[in-house]
C-alpha cells in the first residue's frame, strides 16, 4: 500500500508524475480525482480545506455545475479508470459496499467515524485500515470488471479521439461523444454552434405512425383522441396531457408517461407458462430510424450516422460480440 499525508504532497506529486500512471477507483472521477488534483496543485493545504471540498463534491448542486465541471474535467497526469461508470453509473452500478457483500468479503463496514471529526492517533489507524479494505475491494472489483474494460480498450482503438475517457465515462456518455465527433467529422457541425430549442414540440397529426391501430373500441377512442390533440410541447405533455391518455390491455392500465409506456401493476407474484418476454433491439433508435427524425438542433447527417452505428451494433450483437 502507498499512503500519503497532507505533509507529503511533494512525495505524492512525484508519485503521480512518474509517468504512465493509471488510478482505478469507484466514483473516483467525480470525487477522489478532483480532490487529488487540488492537493497536488496547491489548492488544498489543510484537512479542513479537503473536508470542505469533499462536501462540495458530494452535494453536487445544479447551481454549482460550472465549478464542478471545472474540477472534474481538468487535465491530469494520470489515466482515470472509474469502475462505477464502467458498471453503468450509480443506479446500475450500486455502491462499493454492495459489491463487497456480493464478492463475499469478510470485512464490510461504513465509515467508522462521522465525517469532519477530529481523530485521535488510534482513530486515524482505524481509518487507514478502513481505507485499505476499500482499496482491496476495488482491486477485486477491477479484476472482475476486466472484460468490460477490455471492450472499452477496443472502443478506444476504433475511436482514438476519445483519449482514454472511455475508462471513466458511462456507456451512454461514450455513445454521445462518438456521435458528436462523427457528426463533426462528416459535416459542418461544430458543437459550440449547437443551439438548444426553447421547446420540443410533438404534432400527433404528423408524428404518429398511420399504421398504428387498436381493435377494441375503448383503446381506439383514446387513440383517436390523442391523434386529434393539437400540437404541444414537452412541458405541456408532462404537466397537463400525459395523465389524460391511458390504454387498457387485459388487466393492465398503460399510461403514456413522459419517458414511455409504463404499466400500472400492484405488487404480486405470478407464475404462468403464458408469460412471455419480448425485447425490441435498439428500441428507441429503431423508432427514430423508422420515422427518419433527428434532433431539431442537429443536421440530417445525424440520422445517417445513427443508422450506420445501429446496424453495426445489431450485427455485433447477433454475432455474439
C-alpha positions in Angstrom: 0.0 0.0 0.0 1.1 3.6 -0.7 -0.2 6.2 1.8 0.4 9.9 2.0 -0.5 12.6 4.5 -1.1 16.3 3.9 2.5 16.8 4.9 3.7 14.6 2.0 2.2 16.4 -1.0 5.6 16.7 -2.7 6.1 12.9 -2.5 2.5 12.4 -3.7 3.1 14.6 -6.7 6.4 12.8 -7.6 4.5 9.5 -7.4 1.8 10.7 -9.8 4.2 12.4 -12.2 6.3 9.3 -12.6 4.6 8.7 -15.9 2.1 6.2 -17.3 0.1 6.1 -14.1 -3.5 4.7 -14.0 -5.6 5.2 -11.0 -8.5 2.8 -10.5 -11.4 3.7 -8.2 -15.1 3.7 -7.6 -16.7 7.1 -8.4 -13.1 8.5 -8.4 -13.7 10.6 -11.5 -16.4 12.7 -9.7 -14.9 12.6 -6.2 -11.4 11.3 -5.4 -9.6 12.6 -8.5 -10.8 16.3 -8.1 -9.5 16.2 -4.5 -6.3 14.6 -5.5 -5.7 17.1 -8.3 -6.4 20.0 -6.0 -4.0 18.6 -3.4 -1.0 18.4 -5.8 -1.6 21.8 -7.4 -1.6 23.5 -4.0 -5.2 24.5 -4.0 -5.7 22.5 -0.7 -3.3 22.5 2.2 -5.2 21.7 5.3 -7.6 18.9 6.4 -10.4 21.4 6.8 -10.0 22.5 3.1 -10.1 18.9 2.0 -13.2 18.3 4.0 -14.9 21.4 2.6 -14.1 20.3 -1.0 -15.4 16.8 -0.3 -18.7 18.2 1.0 -19.0 20.4 -2.1 -18.5 17.5 -4.4 -20.9 15.3 -2.5 -23.7 18.0 -2.5 -23.4 18.1 -6.3 -25.8 21.1 -6.7 -27.0 22.2 -10.1 -26.1 25.8 -9.3 -22.5 24.8 -8.8 -22.3 22.9 -12.2 -19.7 25.2 -13.7 -17.3 24.9 -10.8 -17.9 21.1 -10.5 -17.1 20.6 -14.2 -14.0 22.7 -13.8 -12.8 20.4 -11.0 -13.8 17.2 -12.7 -12.6 17.8 -16.3 -9.3 19.5 -15.7 -6.1 18.0 -17.2 -4.4 15.3 -15.0 -1.2 13.5 -15.3 -2.8 10.1 -14.8 -5.4 7.9 -16.5 -8.7 7.5 -14.6 -10.5 4.2 -14.5 -13.8 4.7 -12.8 -15.4 1.3 -12.1 -18.7 2.9 -11.2 -19.1 4.3 -14.7 -17.9 1.1 -16.3 -20.6 -0.8 -14.4 -23.3 1.6 -15.6 -23.4 4.5 -13.2 -24.9 5.0 -9.7 -28.2 3.3 -10.4 -26.9 0.2 -12.2 -23.5 0.0 -10.5 -24.7 0.3 -6.9 -22.3 1.1 -4.1 -18.9 -0.3 -3.3 -20.2 -1.8 -0.1 -22.9 -3.7 -2.1 -20.1 -5.2 -4.2 -18.1 -6.1 -1.1 -21.1 -8.1 0.1 -21.7 -9.7 -3.3 -18.0 -10.7 -3.6 -18.1 -12.3 -0.1 -15.5 -10.0 1.6 -15.1 -10.7 5.3 -15.0 -7.1 6.3 -17.8 -4.8 5.2 -18.4 -1.6 7.1 -19.4 2.0 6.7 -17.1 4.9 7.7 -16.4 4.3 11.4 -16.5 8.0 12.4 -18.6 10.9 11.5 -17.0 12.9 8.5 -15.3 16.0 9.7 -14.4 14.7 13.1 -11.1 15.4 14.8 -9.4 12.0 15.2 -7.0 10.6 17.7 -3.9 8.6 16.6 -5.7 5.3 17.3 -8.8 6.5 15.3 -6.6 7.5 12.4 -5.2 4.0 12.3 -8.7 2.6 12.2 -9.5 5.0 9.2 -6.3 3.8 7.5 -7.4 0.1 7.9 -10.9 1.1 6.6 -9.4 2.7 3.5 -7.1 -0.2 2.9 -10.1 -2.5 2.9 -11.9 -0.4 0.3 -8.7 -0.5 -1.8 -8.8 -4.3 -1.6 -12.4 -4.3 -2.6 -11.7 -2.0 -5.6 -8.8 -4.3 -6.7 -11.1 -7.3 -6.6 -13.8 -5.5 -8.5 -11.3 -4.3 -11.1 -10.2 -7.8 -11.8 -13.8 -8.9 -12.1 -14.5 -6.0 -14.4 -11.5 -6.6 -16.8 -13.7 -8.0 -19.6 -15.7 -4.8 -19.7 -12.5 -2.7 -19.6 -11.1 -4.8 -22.5 -14.1 -3.9 -24.6 -13.5 -0.2 -23.8 -9.9 -0.5 -25.0 -11.3 -1.8 -28.3 -13.7 1.1 -28.5 -10.8 3.5 -27.9 -8.8 1.8 -30.7 -11.7 2.4 -33.1 -12.3 5.9 -31.9 -8.9 7.2 -30.7 -10.2 10.8 -30.3 -11.8 9.6 -27.0 -8.3 9.8 -25.5 -8.7 7.4 -22.5 -12.1 8.9 -21.5 -13.7 5.5 -22.3 -12.5 4.3 -18.9 -14.3 7.0 -16.8 -17.4 7.5 -19.0 -20.7 5.7 -18.8 -21.8 3.7 -21.9 -24.3 6.5 -22.8 -21.6 9.2 -22.4 -19.3 7.3 -24.7 -22.0 6.9 -27.3 -22.8 10.6 -27.1 -19.2 11.6 -27.5 -18.8 9.3 -30.5 -22.0 10.6 -32.2 -21.0 14.2 -31.7 -17.5 13.7 -33.1 -18.6 11.6 -36.0 -21.1 14.4 -36.8 -18.4 17.0 -36.7 -16.1 14.9 -38.9 -18.8 14.3 -41.6 -20.5 17.7 -41.7 -20.0 21.3 -40.9 -21.4 20.8 -37.4 -19.5 22.4 -34.6 -20.7 21.7 -31.0 -20.3 25.3 -29.9 -22.8 26.2 -32.6 -25.4 23.9 -31.1 -28.5 25.9 -30.0 -31.0 24.0 -27.9 -34.6 24.7 -29.0 -36.6 26.7 -26.4 -39.3 24.0 -26.6 -39.6 20.5 -28.0 -42.9 20.0 -30.0 -44.9 17.0 -30.9 -47.7 17.1 -33.5 -49.9 14.0 -33.2 -51.4 14.5 -36.7 -47.9 14.3 -38.3 -45.8 12.4 -35.8 -47.9 9.3 -35.1 -47.4 6.4 -37.4 -50.5 6.0 -39.6 -50.3 2.2 -39.5 -50.9 2.0 -35.7 -54.5 1.0 -34.7 -56.4 -0.8 -32.0 -59.0 -3.5 -32.4 -61.2 -2.7 -29.4 -63.4 0.4 -29.0 -62.1 1.6 -25.7 -58.5 1.9 -26.8 -59.5 3.1 -30.3 -61.3 6.1 -28.8 -58.4 7.0 -26.6 -56.0 6.7 -29.6 -58.3 8.9 -31.8 -58.5 11.5 -29.1 -54.7 11.5 -28.9 -54.3 11.9 -32.7 -56.7 14.8 -32.7 -54.8 16.6 -30.0 -53.3 19.9 -31.2 -49.6 20.3 -31.4 -48.0 20.5 -27.9 -44.6 20.9 -26.3 -42.9 18.5 -23.9 -43.7 20.5 -20.8 -47.4 20.5 -21.7 -47.3 16.8 -22.1 -45.6 16.3 -18.7 -47.7 18.8 -16.7 -51.2 18.6 -18.4 -51.7 15.9 -21.1 -50.0 12.7 -20.2 -52.4 11.7 -17.5 -55.4 12.0 -19.9 -54.3 9.1 -22.1 -54.4 5.6 -20.7 -54.7 2.3 -22.6 -56.1 -0.9 -21.2 -54.6 -4.3 -22.1 -56.3 -7.1 -20.3 -56.0 -6.2 -16.6 -53.2 -3.8 -17.2 -53.5 0.0 -17.4 -50.8 1.6 -19.5 -50.4 5.4 -19.2 -48.4 7.4 -21.7 -45.9 9.0 -19.3 -43.1 11.4 -20.2 -40.5 8.7 -20.7 -42.5 6.0 -22.4 -45.1 3.2 -21.6 -45.3 2.0 -18.1 -47.8 -0.5 -16.8 -49.6 0.2 -13.5 -49.5 -3.1 -11.7 -49.9 -3.7 -8.0 -47.2 -5.8 -6.3 -47.9 -9.5 -7.0 -46.3 -12.9 -7.7 -47.3 -14.6 -10.9 -46.4 -18.0 -12.2 -47.7 -18.9 -15.7 -46.4 -20.6 -18.9 -48.3 -17.8 -20.7 -45.9 -15.1 -19.6 -43.7 -14.1 -22.5 -41.0 -11.5 -22.7 -40.3 -9.5 -25.9 -37.2 -7.4 -26.4 -37.1 -4.9 -29.2 -33.5 -4.5 -30.3 -32.4 -0.8 -30.1 -36.0 0.2 -29.4 -35.7 4.0 -29.4 -33.1 4.2 -32.1 -35.3 2.0 -34.2 -38.2 4.3 -33.8 -36.1 7.3 -34.9 -34.8 5.3 -37.9 -38.3 4.3 -38.9 -39.7 7.8 -39.0 -36.4 9.4 -40.1 -36.4 12.0 -37.4 -33.3 13.7 -36.0 -32.9 16.3 -33.1 -34.0 19.7 -34.3 -30.7 21.3 -33.3 -28.6 18.8 -35.3 -28.1 18.1 -39.0 -29.8 15.4 -41.1 -26.4 13.7 -41.3 -27.1 12.7 -37.7 -29.7 10.1 -38.7 -27.3 8.6 -41.2 -24.7 8.1 -38.5 -27.3 6.6 -36.2 -28.4 4.2 -38.9 -24.8 3.1 -39.5 -23.9 2.7 -35.8 -27.1 0.9 -35.0 -26.6 -1.6 -37.9 -23.1 -2.3 -36.6 -24.4 -2.8 -33.1 -27.1 -5.2 -34.1 -24.7 -7.2 -36.3 -22.2 -7.4 -33.4 -25.0 -8.5 -31.0 -26.2 -11.1 -33.5 -22.6 -12.4 -33.8 -22.3 -12.8 -30.0 -19.9 -9.9 -29.7 
